[in-house]
Amino acid sequence: MKKIEDKTVLIPAKRKPAFQPEVDSPDGQNDPTRIVSSWEQRRPRNKALQRGNIIKNRFRLEREIGRGGMGVVFAARDLIQEEVGEKESEIAIKFLSEEFKSHPDALRMLQQECKKAKNLAHPNIGTVYDFDKDGQNVYMTMALLSGCPLDTYMRERNFQPLPFDDVMGMLTDIVSGLDYAHQRKIIHSDLKPANIFLTDSGAKILDFGIARAVMSSEPDAADLKRKGMSDDEMEANVEGEIGLTLTYASLEMIEGKEPDVRDDIYGLACIVYELLSGKHPYERHSAQDALMLQLVPERIVTLKEWQWDALLKGLALKRADRCDGATDFLASLLPKRKEPWKRASYALALIAITGTAYFLFSPAKVVEQSLFENPGVSLVMAPAQQQKVTDMLDLAEVHMMVGRLIAPAGGNALDEYQKILELNPNNRDAIAGLTLLLGALAEQAESAFAQGNYQQAAELIGVGLGVHDNHERLLALRQQVNLVEN
């Protein structure tokens, strides 16, 4: 592949919408207007399922909205929710294919993975409700989303490269969801554009753990290769029958090794490369073939050298050479600190758009009130110490972007700012960062108050006042909460 000289640098400003929602689609399925492979066209349709069918005496099928290797998906009406007057009673139901149902090991594994996915309550992860059976029909219920899958969006744009700002906006959403799942020891195992769904409120990740479940009772791609299948035949077989997409699967997943966080990093890096360049980094070869052919991704000219190095680390064919986590990958791609709080303002805008913020209610005062009003002179530090502070500021901003404001313990923005102020009590960047953090807490508290969740609002206010005990906006909110509660 040809190496191209670096010529252009793009710095992200505030996030701009990269798409408009186009069609209804369920969690875990491509848009119904997508290109259907010849293999899928040969699959028998389940004639027993049609509009008007009642499933489990509860769900009325409304319309078919997706069809793929795992089965067919319908939009359905939850009759119980409808009966009690719930306006949002429409859901998506995915019925598993006959081929899938014939593998009891895969069904057991899928049931386990669905239980895990039900606990992933995050705005950047598609919601899974349940896994059940009605007669011979095995199905999953999930939230019905409005928008379109990322692969459909890319195809409708004729795979034109996206602006760096738009890609970073999507990446922030995806990393936020991935990081949340990885903290809970859940690996996606099949991250690809078809499993990223674009809505008007941000990107959502679909089908956590499903590929792993399907793979549990089927031959791996290495076995198929030994049987003499071509890449196209392998991809149709693997994607349709064992749930793994070779073009985005890590080498280790293809080899059937135990899933690892870094497998998701490989798929994520492939997506980022494709969004920025309009093409796959390894010309749609599997990682296994890319290694054998010694392929090297073509240089993306819009990235600075250090950003390109960061992307290459995510695209490393061997697991040991990839970065360790999703937030590390995001941090490595973001612009270096040049203007005070350019990145932090960008982060706050993303938090406001995605609504992604998770809190640990443990107030701890870290800054004197006077520092917010009139910070003193910042200490002159040795170069090594100053670099340490800069790295901590960068990390704190990434924590803010993915919603880790004050949780989890030991890995959040508040902790990083506190460490910085221990080294340099008058660091203006850290104080400015805390100011943004307090604004985000106030927004969350106002939202909780408006929804009638006064306890959560009070807890959020307590956290903020624990940092800055004379914050006017938070004090006013506390007064409103006290009036309602008393």
SETIKOL-721831 format. One record per residue (C-alpha): x, y, z. Coordinates in steps of 0.5 Angstrom, whole numbers, plus 500, padded with zeros to 3 digits. Layout:
% residues N
XYZ...
END
This chain:
% residues 486
500500500503507498505511504502519503506525506502528512499535509493537513491538521484538523483540530476538533471544535464543538461537536456538530451533528454528523447525521440525521435519523432516517429509519426505525431499526432494532438493537442488533440489526442492520437497517432494512434497506441495507444491501442483502448478501446472496447468502442471506437471500438463500435463507428460508424465511420464517413463515410462521411469523407475520404481522398481527401474531401475538407472542407470549400473550404479550407482544403483537408483531407490527412489522418486519424491520430487519433480517440477518444471519441470526434471524428476523426482527420485528417492531412489536407492541407491548400489550401490557404496557399499552393497557396501562397507558404507557405511550412508549409501548413499541419495542423490537423483537429479534427471533433467532434463526432455525440454524442458530436454535439448532445449537443448544450450547450457543443458546445457553451462552446467548442467554448468559450474555443477554443477562449481562447485557440487561445490566448495561444501563448506559445511554451509549449502549442499546437496551436489552430487555429479556430473552425468552421462548414462545413455543418453538420461537426463541427471541430477545426483546430490546429497545426500538431505536430511531436512526440508522446503523453506521454502515448504512450511513457510510454507504449512503455517503458513498464512503466519503471521509468524515471530518475529524470533529464528527469522527471524534464525536462518534468515537466519544460516544462509542468509547463511553459505552465500551468503557462502561462495559469493559469496567464490568468485564464485558467484551463486545467481541464483534465491534463493527459499523453494523453494530453502531447505531446512530440516533439523534441523541448520539451513537449506541453500541448494539449486540454486546456478547452475541458474537461470542455466544454464537461462536461457542458451538461453531468452528472458528475461522482458522478451521474454515481456512484450513478447509480451503474456503476463500475470504469471501466464502469465509466471511459469509460463513463466519458472519452468517453462521458463527456471528464473527465479522472477519474484516473487523475481528482481531487476529485473536478472535479469529484464532478462537482465543479468550476475548480481551478488551484489546479485541474491541480496540482493534475493531474500534480502530478499524471503524475510526480508520474507515470513517476518516479515510473512507476505506478499510485499513487492510483493504477488507482482508482479515487480520489473519491474512493481513499479517500473512501478507504483511499489509500496512495501512495507508497513511491518513494525511489529515492526522498529525504524526502522533495521531497516526501513530496512535491509530496504528497502535489500535490497528496493531495485528497482535494483541500485545501491541495494541493500547490497553483500553478504550479511553487510552485510545481516545486520549491518544487521538485527541489534539495536544494541549495548545489553547487553555481548555479548548479540549475541555470545552469540547468535552463539556459540549459532548457531555451535554449532547450525549447526557453521559455522566455517571456519579459516585456520591462521595463529596470531598472538598478539594479546592478553596473557594478563593481559588475559583474567584482569584487563583494565585500565581501558578508554581514554576515546575521542573520540566518533568513535573510540568509534563506530568501535570500536562498528562494528568490534565489530558487524562482528566479531560478524557474522563470528562468526555466519557462521563467519568466525572467523579466515578469510578474511584481512582479513574475519574476527572475529579481525582485527576484534578485533585492530584494536580492541585496537590502538586500545584495548588494554583494550577489554573487549568485544573481549576478551570476544569473543576469549574466545568465539572461543577457546571456538568453536576449542576446540569445533572442536578437540574435534570433530576429535579425537573424529573421529580427525582429530588433525592438524586438532585440532592446527592448531586448538589452535595457532591458539587458543594463538597468541591465548591461550598459557595457555588451560586447555582448549586446553592440555589438548586439546594434551596429549591430541593429543600422547599419541595422536600419540606
END
